[in-house]
């Protein structure tokens, strides 16, 4: 017969064992859940971060080419003569300076070109082509490839010309070996038309080796890596320094994408749960995103690395349960509370991030994977906020002067033209143009010319503090006065007449220059913005002519 003491001990022991098993199982479940979420966030964050870096570079190239295209289009529209080889050569030179300057300030750009339609030019050599040997060197002019020398299907020599021409719109080409300069690249080209006639194409090339290196520039577990996938030709691209040959100008390796990976990536981008597949006979977790040129960025890591921390935790938990049943109950309870509390805070923070609120604050006092998860989410929010702010600056601010750029200017025009003509829709439009900028560029160089443009921007900003100021061309600015500024426009115009003169020292040279201006009112001088602009522009040129006559005396 068993004693009561034995029964109680047996009951307590059985209860403790059952509780330990239940709590141990629950603890394992929580650890597994947190570990899975941690892996998902880490890999998705790595994938998102690299995709954003790649997209930022691609978008910057697109914006740069679009700026050159818009400038070229405006220049052509203003020209009285629009045909003939002599005109096209001069027109090409006018565009060339801006294009090279923009390319030098475009991260990743390795070439810039403007090539004319051979039918319009008379042969296949019209336009210009500039390239640089690496991203740290300057651009040099290179002899043009004769477009007519190659068949239109020869992508490796003239695909950069015929693909945008055949599609009739801007295109990103698939990675290819440009045999004209023996460099693996991706090209962004925009066809240019006037009155339905093809004038030519404008484009930039990105060195594909550096692009692939950006994709792989990350730290993911021990052996995690990334690949760029072209879904169109089922090719995976990567750079392996160990395999690279110094004699090989490409140093970009490629393989055919296995059918199981291709079929999986045909689905929508993974945005939450990681997906599983075999890579080189190793079970891996993957995340992937589509980037701007329709390639896919694939990020992967072996499952044994992804779940290494979780598996070690399981082994440790089982070992501790066998030794200290009672302590495990207490520890499990404490750990559970510490895990759930920050997880709730992280859930609230995640919902804020999902709604577009990037300024989050989450407190986590633990020193485990939950802390890492908390830090990762906060870091992700900070990085995303910073990238969004940087993209906004790129999109709406002129890089040289800091005033509004052409995109911001166009948005403002749309807002003005959408208003009905009332007293609240009144505004004054001031068009300003730097006198003798070309002369300064020719004598002192474009760097001094850029300093002159900066000085002019500062001068204009000092006169029109807090007003809507835009740089819409190389030497042309626009100021829009609305509401109270419109009412006080006469005082502002007096300040313009007294202050539109620039003096500064650059490279031991004393530069003095004036700024011509013209001002018109809406709706007094026109019902639409275009009508007001044309009249203000005309007044500005009248003022410029008068200034030059005074300076010549």
TAZIPE-V813502 format. One record per pair of residues at least 6 apart in sequence whose ideal C-beta (glycine too) atoms are under 8 Angstrom apart, sorted by the first residue. I is the first residue (numbers start at 0). J is the second residue. Records with the same first field share a line. If there is no record, write none. Layout:
BEGIN
I: J, J
END
This chain:
BEGIN
1: 9
15: 324, 325, 328
16: 324
18: 328
19: 320, 324, 327, 328
20: 320
22: 327, 328, 331, 332, 335
23: 316, 317, 320, 327, 331
25: 331, 335
26: 316, 331, 334, 335
27: 312, 313, 316
29: 334, 335, 338, 339
30: 309, 312, 313, 316
31: 309
33: 338, 342, 368, 369, 372
34: 306, 308, 309, 312, 368
35: 309
36: 372
37: 368, 371, 372, 375
38: 273, 284, 305, 306
39: 271, 272, 273
40: 372, 375, 376, 379
41: 219, 375
42: 219, 223, 273, 284, 285, 286, 298, 300, 305
43: 269, 270, 271, 273, 286
44: 375, 379
45: 217, 219, 223, 286, 298
46: 225, 269, 286, 287, 288, 296, 298
47: 288, 379
48: 217, 382
49: 213, 214, 216, 217, 225, 296, 298
50: 288, 290, 296
51: 386
52: 213, 216
53: 210, 213, 214, 290, 291, 296
54: 290, 291
55: 386, 389, 390
56: 106, 107, 205, 210, 213
57: 171, 187, 205, 290, 291, 292
58: 291, 390, 393
59: 105, 106, 107, 393
60: 105, 107, 108, 187, 203, 205
61: 169, 187, 291
62: 393, 394
63: 101, 102, 104, 105, 108, 203
64: 169, 187, 188, 189, 201, 202, 203
65: 169, 189
66: 97, 101, 405
67: 94, 97, 98, 101, 111, 113, 201
68: 189, 191, 201
69: 405
70: 94, 97, 472, 473
71: 94, 113, 191, 201
72: 191, 193
73: 472
74: 90, 93, 94
75: 81, 90, 193, 198
76: 193
78: 86, 90
80: 86
81: 193
82: 119
84: 120, 121, 125
87: 115, 119, 120, 125
88: 125
91: 113, 115, 125, 126, 127
94: 113, 127
95: 113, 127, 129
96: 440, 445
97: 473
98: 111, 113, 127, 129, 201
99: 111, 129, 138
100: 445, 449
101: 111
102: 108, 110, 111, 129, 138, 203
103: 137, 138
104: 398
105: 203
106: 134
107: 134, 205, 206, 209, 210
108: 203, 204, 205
109: 130, 131, 134, 182, 184, 203, 204, 205, 206
110: 128, 129, 130, 131, 180, 184, 203, 204
111: 128, 129, 138, 202, 203
112: 126, 127, 128, 129, 159, 200, 201, 202, 203
113: 126, 127, 199, 200, 201
114: 125, 126, 127, 128, 143, 146, 160, 199, 200
115: 125, 126, 198, 199
116: 125, 196, 197, 198, 199
117: 123, 125, 146, 147
118: 197
119: 125, 196, 197, 198, 199
120: 126, 199
122: 145, 147
123: 144, 145, 146, 147, 148
124: 143, 145, 146
125: 143, 199
126: 143, 199
127: 140, 143
128: 140, 141, 142, 143, 144
129: 138, 139, 140, 141
130: 138, 139, 141, 180, 204
131: 137, 138, 139
134: 206, 209
141: 180
144: 156, 157, 179
146: 157, 160
148: 156
149: 156, 157
150: 157
151: 157, 161, 165
152: 161
154: 162, 172, 175
155: 175, 176, 177, 178
156: 177, 178, 179
158: 172, 175, 186
159: 172, 177, 186, 188, 200, 202, 204
160: 188, 200
162: 170, 172, 188
163: 169, 170, 188, 189, 190, 200, 202
164: 190, 197, 200
166: 190
167: 190
168: 189, 190
169: 187, 188, 189, 190
170: 187, 188
171: 185, 186, 187, 291, 292, 293
172: 185, 186, 187, 188
173: 185, 229, 231, 232, 294
174: 183, 184, 185, 207, 227, 229, 234, 236, 251
175: 183, 184, 185, 186
176: 182, 183, 249
177: 183, 184, 186, 204
181: 248
182: 204, 206, 248, 249
183: 206, 207, 208, 248, 249, 251
184: 204, 205, 206, 207
185: 204, 205, 207, 210, 292
186: 202, 203, 204, 205
187: 202, 203, 204, 205, 292
188: 200, 201, 202
189: 200, 201, 202
190: 197, 199, 200
191: 197, 198, 199, 200, 201
192: 198
207: 236, 251
208: 238, 249, 250, 251
210: 227
211: 227, 236, 237, 238, 251
212: 238
214: 225, 226, 227, 296
215: 224, 225, 237, 238
217: 223, 225, 298
219: 225, 298, 300
220: 300, 301, 304, 305
221: 304
222: 300, 301, 304
223: 298, 299, 300, 301, 304
224: 237, 298, 299, 300
225: 237, 296, 297, 298, 299
226: 235, 236, 237, 296, 297, 299
227: 235, 236, 237, 294, 295, 296, 297
228: 234, 235, 236, 256, 260, 264, 287, 294, 295, 296, 297
229: 235, 236, 294
230: 261, 264, 265, 293, 294, 295
231: 293
233: 255, 256, 261
234: 253, 254, 255, 256
235: 253, 254, 255, 256, 297
236: 251, 252, 253
237: 251, 252, 253, 254
238: 250, 251, 252
239: 252
242: 252
243: 250
244: 250
256: 264
259: 276, 277
260: 276, 278, 297
263: 274, 276, 285
264: 287, 295, 297
268: 287, 288, 289, 295
269: 285, 286, 287, 288
273: 284, 285, 286, 305
274: 284, 285, 286
275: 282, 283, 284, 285, 302
276: 282, 283, 285
277: 283
278: 285, 299
281: 301
282: 301, 302, 303
283: 299, 300, 301, 302
284: 299, 300, 302, 305
285: 297, 298, 299
286: 297, 298, 299
287: 295, 296, 297, 298
288: 295, 296
289: 295, 296
290: 296
308: 368
319: 326, 327, 330
320: 327
337: 364, 365, 369
338: 365, 369
341: 361, 362, 363, 365, 369, 370, 373
342: 369
344: 361, 362, 363, 373
345: 361, 369, 372, 373, 376
348: 359, 361, 376, 377, 380
349: 376
351: 359
352: 359, 376, 379, 380, 383
357: 380, 381, 383, 384, 387
358: 380, 384
359: 376, 377, 380
361: 373, 376, 377
363: 369, 370, 373, 374
394: 404, 406, 407
395: 403, 404, 406, 407, 410
396: 402, 403, 404, 407
397: 403, 404, 456, 469, 470
398: 404
399: 449, 452, 453, 456, 470
400: 452, 453, 455, 456, 457, 470
401: 456
402: 456, 459, 460, 468, 469, 470, 476
403: 411, 467, 468, 469, 470
404: 469, 470
405: 469, 470, 471
407: 469
408: 469, 471, 477
411: 467, 469, 479
412: 528
415: 424, 426, 479, 521, 528
416: 527, 528
418: 424
420: 522, 526
423: 482
424: 521, 522
425: 481, 485, 520, 521, 522
426: 479, 480, 481, 485, 520, 521
427: 479, 480, 484, 485, 488, 518, 519, 520, 521
428: 477, 478, 479, 480, 518, 519, 520, 521, 528, 531, 532, 535
429: 477, 478, 479, 480, 495, 516, 517, 518, 535
430: 475, 476, 477, 516, 517, 518, 532, 535, 536, 538, 539
431: 455, 459, 475, 476, 477, 478, 499, 514, 515, 516, 539
432: 474, 475, 476, 514, 515, 516, 539, 540, 543
433: 451, 452, 455, 474, 475, 501, 512, 514
434: 512, 513, 514, 515, 543, 546, 547, 550
435: 512
436: 448, 451, 452, 473, 474, 512
439: 447, 448, 451, 510, 512
440: 447, 448
443: 505, 506, 508, 510
447: 505, 506, 508, 510
450: 503, 505, 510
451: 501, 503, 505, 510, 512
452: 470, 473, 474
454: 501, 503, 510
455: 474, 476, 501, 512, 514
456: 468, 470, 476
458: 498, 499, 501, 514
459: 468, 476, 478, 514
460: 468
461: 498
462: 491, 494, 495, 498, 499
463: 478, 480, 491
466: 478, 479, 480, 484
467: 478, 479, 480, 481
468: 476, 477, 478
469: 476, 477, 478, 479
470: 476
471: 477
477: 532
480: 488, 491
484: 491
488: 518, 520
492: 518
495: 516, 518
499: 513, 514, 515, 516
500: 511, 512, 513, 514
501: 510, 511, 512, 513, 514
502: 509, 510, 511
503: 509, 510
504: 510
513: 546, 550
515: 539, 540, 542, 543, 546
516: 538, 539, 542
517: 534, 535, 536, 537, 538, 539, 540, 541, 542
518: 535, 538
519: 525, 531, 532, 534, 535, 538
520: 531
521: 528, 531
524: 530, 531, 534, 535
525: 531, 533, 534
END
